[in-house]
Amino acid sequence: MHLGRRTFATLAAFATAALFAACATPARSPAPDHAQEGSKTMKKRVLLAMTSHDKKGDTGEATGAYLSEVTHAHHVFVNAGYEVEFASVQGGKVPLDGVDRKDPINAKFLDAPGLMTKLETSIPAAKVDPARYDAIYFAGGHGAMWDLPRDQTFASLTARIYEAGGVVAAVCHGPAALVDVKLTNGNYLVAGKKVSGFTNEEERAVKLDKVVPFLLEDRLVARGARFDGAPMWQAKVSVDERLVTGQNPASATGVAEATVSAIEHRQ
């Protein structure tokens, strides 16, 4: 009986230890689950980058960032749960073109005081921290043809975001910001990649082919891009891994949607 009691006590001790072990194991699991849940609830952030240039060459005609390429992309990003911050070459008030209140998304944006304040107090490119962003999206508008290609600050930010695993997106004349972006290996970002942008045909159709500093399609091809164009004014979106580009204002929503998809499916 003495041996039986000892055996029983030993078995009881093992059973108790096993019970505690079983209880203890799930108690440790909430930590990674909680961390994963926390990462899911952390908002992703997109930098919506724009021109600061407000004149079409020597014509004296006003230009700037094309409004629907800002508002439609912003609409998509916000609906995806992303935080959107506005930046421009010089910072401050962004000049606008194509201000059409008949477009309901434009009208809603223009009537939102908080959004217009952000657009009037955009972050200067020189003060942007690229580590904060999952993507950079360049809106177009003819103004982009003058200052974005020459702005080495935005070029550097773009390369750093891309090489950190972020997404680079641009629409219409926005890809002008990409023509001189070089990666650390010395190659142009667009080299060998499928890219869309405002076509030579579209530029001639609006009679600005002799006004802009260069034709965007030609410059992208010269940088080694595989230019992917559609008939005039048709929506066209090209995706090459983490580079997303679109042809014209009609492509803005599609570019933003493809950008969201690229962010969510990054490897």
C-alpha positions as CSV (number, residue, x, y, z in Angstrom):
1,M,0.0,0.0,0.0
2,H,2.9,2.3,0.8
3,L,4.2,1.8,-2.8
4,G,0.8,2.3,-4.2
5,R,0.4,5.6,-2.4
6,R,3.8,6.7,-3.7
7,T,2.9,5.6,-7.2
8,F,-0.5,7.4,-7.0
9,A,1.3,10.6,-5.7
10,T,3.7,10.4,-8.5
11,L,1.0,10.0,-11.1
12,A,-1.0,12.8,-9.5
13,A,2.1,15.1,-9.7
14,F,2.6,14.2,-13.3
15,A,-1.1,14.9,-14.1
16,T,-1.0,18.2,-12.2
17,A,2.2,19.2,-14.1
18,A,0.6,18.2,-17.4
19,L,-2.5,20.2,-16.6
20,F,-0.5,23.3,-15.8
21,A,1.6,22.8,-19.0
22,A,-1.6,22.5,-21.1
23,C,-3.0,25.7,-19.5
24,A,0.3,27.5,-19.8
25,T,0.7,26.9,-23.5
26,P,-2.4,28.8,-24.7
27,A,-1.5,31.5,-22.2
28,R,1.6,32.4,-24.2
29,S,-0.2,32.4,-27.6
30,P,-2.0,35.7,-27.3
31,A,1.2,37.7,-27.6
32,P,1.9,36.9,-31.3
33,D,-1.8,37.0,-32.1
34,H,-2.1,40.4,-30.4
35,A,1.0,41.6,-32.3
36,Q,-0.5,40.4,-35.6
37,E,-3.8,42.1,-34.8
38,G,-2.0,45.3,-33.9
39,S,-0.1,45.2,-37.2
40,K,-3.4,44.8,-39.1
41,T,-4.9,47.8,-37.4
42,M,-1.9,50.0,-38.0
43,K,-2.8,52.3,-40.9
44,K,-0.7,52.1,-44.0
45,R,0.4,55.5,-45.2
46,V,0.7,56.9,-48.8
47,L,2.5,60.0,-49.8
48,L,0.5,61.8,-52.4
49,A,3.1,63.9,-54.3
50,M,2.4,66.9,-56.5
51,T,3.9,69.7,-58.6
52,S,4.4,73.2,-57.4
53,H,4.7,74.6,-60.9
54,D,1.8,76.8,-62.0
55,K,2.4,78.0,-65.6
56,K,2.4,76.2,-68.9
57,G,5.8,77.3,-70.2
58,D,5.8,80.8,-71.8
59,T,2.1,80.7,-72.6
60,G,1.1,82.3,-69.3
61,E,-1.7,79.8,-68.9
62,A,-2.3,78.4,-65.4
63,T,-1.6,74.8,-64.6
64,G,-0.7,72.7,-61.6
65,A,-1.7,69.3,-60.3
66,Y,-4.8,67.9,-62.1
67,L,-7.5,67.8,-59.4
68,S,-9.2,64.6,-60.2
69,E,-5.8,62.8,-60.2
70,V,-5.5,63.9,-56.6
71,T,-9.1,63.5,-55.4
72,H,-9.9,60.1,-57.1
73,A,-6.7,58.6,-55.8
74,H,-7.3,60.0,-52.3
75,H,-10.8,58.6,-52.3
76,V,-9.5,55.1,-53.1
77,F,-6.7,55.2,-50.5
78,V,-9.0,56.5,-47.7
79,N,-11.6,53.9,-48.5
80,A,-8.9,51.3,-48.2
81,G,-8.2,52.5,-44.7
82,Y,-4.9,54.3,-45.5
83,E,-3.6,57.5,-44.2
84,V,-2.8,60.0,-46.9
85,E,-0.3,62.8,-46.6
86,F,0.2,65.6,-49.2
87,A,3.6,66.8,-50.4
88,S,4.8,69.0,-53.2
89,V,8.2,70.2,-54.5
90,Q,8.1,73.5,-52.6
91,G,5.5,72.7,-50.0
92,G,2.6,75.0,-49.1
93,K,-0.3,75.6,-51.4
94,V,-0.5,73.3,-54.4
95,P,-1.6,74.9,-57.7
96,L,-4.5,73.1,-59.2
97,D,-5.7,72.5,-62.8
98,G,-8.9,70.8,-64.0
99,V,-11.0,72.0,-61.1
100,D,-14.4,70.5,-62.2
101,R,-17.1,70.6,-59.6
102,K,-19.4,68.5,-61.8
103,D,-17.2,65.6,-60.7
104,P,-18.8,64.5,-57.4
105,I,-15.5,63.3,-55.9
106,N,-13.9,66.6,-56.7
107,A,-16.9,68.5,-55.2
108,K,-16.8,66.5,-52.0
109,F,-13.0,67.1,-51.7
110,L,-13.3,70.8,-52.4
111,D,-16.1,71.2,-49.8
112,A,-14.0,69.4,-47.0
113,P,-12.2,72.2,-45.2
114,G,-9.7,69.8,-43.6
115,L,-8.7,68.3,-46.9
116,M,-8.3,71.7,-48.6
117,T,-6.2,72.9,-45.6
118,K,-3.9,69.9,-46.1
119,L,-3.6,70.7,-49.8
120,E,-2.8,74.3,-49.0
121,T,-0.2,73.3,-46.4
122,S,1.5,70.4,-48.3
123,I,4.8,69.1,-46.9
124,P,7.9,70.3,-48.8
125,A,9.7,67.4,-50.4
126,A,12.8,68.3,-48.4
127,K,11.0,67.6,-45.2
128,V,9.6,64.2,-46.1
129,D,10.8,61.1,-44.3
130,P,10.5,58.2,-46.8
131,A,10.6,55.6,-44.0
132,R,7.1,56.6,-43.0
133,Y,5.4,55.5,-46.2
134,D,4.2,52.3,-47.8
135,A,3.9,54.0,-51.2
136,I,4.4,57.3,-53.1
137,Y,1.8,58.3,-55.7
138,F,2.5,61.2,-58.1
139,A,-0.5,63.0,-59.4
140,G,-0.1,64.5,-62.9
141,G,-1.2,67.8,-64.4
142,H,1.0,69.7,-66.9
143,G,2.9,71.5,-64.1
144,A,4.5,68.1,-63.3
145,M,6.5,68.3,-66.5
146,W,8.5,71.3,-65.3
147,D,9.5,70.7,-61.7
148,L,9.2,67.0,-60.9
149,P,11.8,65.7,-63.4
150,R,14.4,68.2,-62.0
151,D,13.6,67.6,-58.3
152,Q,16.4,65.5,-57.0
153,T,14.8,65.3,-53.5
154,F,11.7,63.6,-54.8
155,A,13.9,61.4,-57.0
156,S,15.8,60.3,-54.0
157,L,12.7,59.7,-51.9
158,T,11.2,57.6,-54.6
159,A,14.2,55.4,-54.9
160,R,14.4,54.9,-51.2
161,I,10.7,54.0,-50.8
162,Y,11.0,51.6,-53.7
163,E,14.2,49.9,-52.5
164,A,12.7,49.6,-49.0
165,G,9.9,47.4,-50.5
166,G,7.4,50.2,-51.0
167,V,5.2,50.9,-54.1
168,V,5.8,53.7,-56.6
169,A,2.8,55.0,-58.5
170,A,2.2,57.8,-60.9
171,V,-0.6,58.8,-63.3
172,C,-0.8,61.0,-66.5
173,H,2.1,63.5,-66.3
174,G,3.0,62.2,-62.9
175,P,5.5,59.7,-64.4
176,A,7.6,62.7,-65.3
177,A,8.8,62.4,-61.7
178,L,10.3,59.0,-62.5
179,V,12.4,59.8,-65.6
180,D,15.6,60.5,-63.6
181,V,15.1,58.2,-60.6
182,K,18.1,55.9,-60.3
183,L,18.4,53.0,-58.0
184,T,21.5,52.2,-55.9
185,N,22.7,49.9,-58.7
186,G,22.9,52.8,-61.0
187,N,20.0,51.7,-63.2
188,Y,16.9,53.9,-63.9
189,L,13.9,52.8,-62.0
190,V,11.8,52.5,-65.1
191,A,14.4,50.6,-67.2
192,G,13.0,47.4,-68.5
193,K,9.7,48.0,-66.8
194,K,6.2,48.3,-68.4
195,V,5.2,51.9,-67.9
196,S,2.2,54.1,-69.0
197,G,1.9,57.9,-69.1
198,F,0.5,60.7,-71.1
199,T,1.1,59.7,-74.7
200,N,2.7,61.8,-77.5
201,E,-0.6,61.5,-79.3
202,E,-2.5,62.9,-76.4
203,E,0.0,65.8,-76.0
204,R,-0.4,66.7,-79.6
205,A,-4.2,66.5,-79.3
206,V,-4.2,69.2,-76.6
207,K,-1.7,71.2,-78.6
208,L,1.0,71.3,-75.9
209,D,3.6,69.1,-77.6
210,K,5.6,72.3,-78.4
211,V,5.1,73.8,-75.0
212,V,6.1,71.1,-72.6
213,P,9.9,70.7,-72.0
214,F,9.9,67.2,-73.5
215,L,7.4,64.5,-74.5
216,L,6.9,62.1,-71.6
217,E,6.4,59.0,-73.8
218,D,9.7,59.7,-75.6
219,R,11.7,60.4,-72.4
220,L,10.4,57.2,-70.7
221,V,11.4,55.1,-73.7
222,A,14.8,56.8,-73.7
223,R,15.3,55.7,-70.1
224,G,14.6,52.1,-71.1
225,A,11.0,51.8,-70.2
226,R,8.6,49.5,-72.2
227,F,6.0,52.1,-72.9
228,D,2.5,50.7,-72.7
229,G,-0.1,53.0,-74.3
230,A,-3.7,52.8,-75.2
231,P,-5.9,54.8,-77.6
232,M,-6.3,58.5,-76.6
233,W,-8.3,59.2,-73.4
234,Q,-8.9,55.6,-72.6
235,A,-8.1,54.4,-69.1
236,K,-4.9,52.5,-69.0
237,V,-3.0,51.1,-66.0
238,S,0.3,49.3,-66.1
239,V,1.6,47.2,-63.2
240,D,5.2,45.9,-63.1
241,E,5.7,44.4,-59.7
242,R,5.8,47.5,-57.3
243,L,5.7,50.1,-60.1
244,V,2.2,51.2,-61.0
245,T,1.5,53.8,-63.7
246,G,-1.4,55.2,-65.7
247,Q,-1.9,57.1,-68.9
248,N,-4.3,60.0,-68.3
249,P,-6.9,61.4,-65.8
250,A,-9.3,58.6,-66.6
251,S,-6.7,56.2,-65.2
252,A,-6.4,57.8,-61.7
253,T,-8.9,55.5,-59.9
254,G,-7.4,52.4,-61.5
255,V,-3.9,53.4,-60.6
256,A,-4.9,54.0,-57.0
257,E,-6.7,50.6,-56.9
258,A,-3.7,48.8,-58.3
259,T,-1.5,50.6,-55.8
260,V,-3.6,49.3,-53.0
261,S,-3.4,45.8,-54.4
262,A,0.4,46.1,-54.8
263,I,0.8,47.3,-51.2
264,E,-1.4,44.5,-49.8
265,H,0.4,41.8,-51.8
266,R,4.0,42.8,-51.3
267,Q,6.4,39.9,-50.7
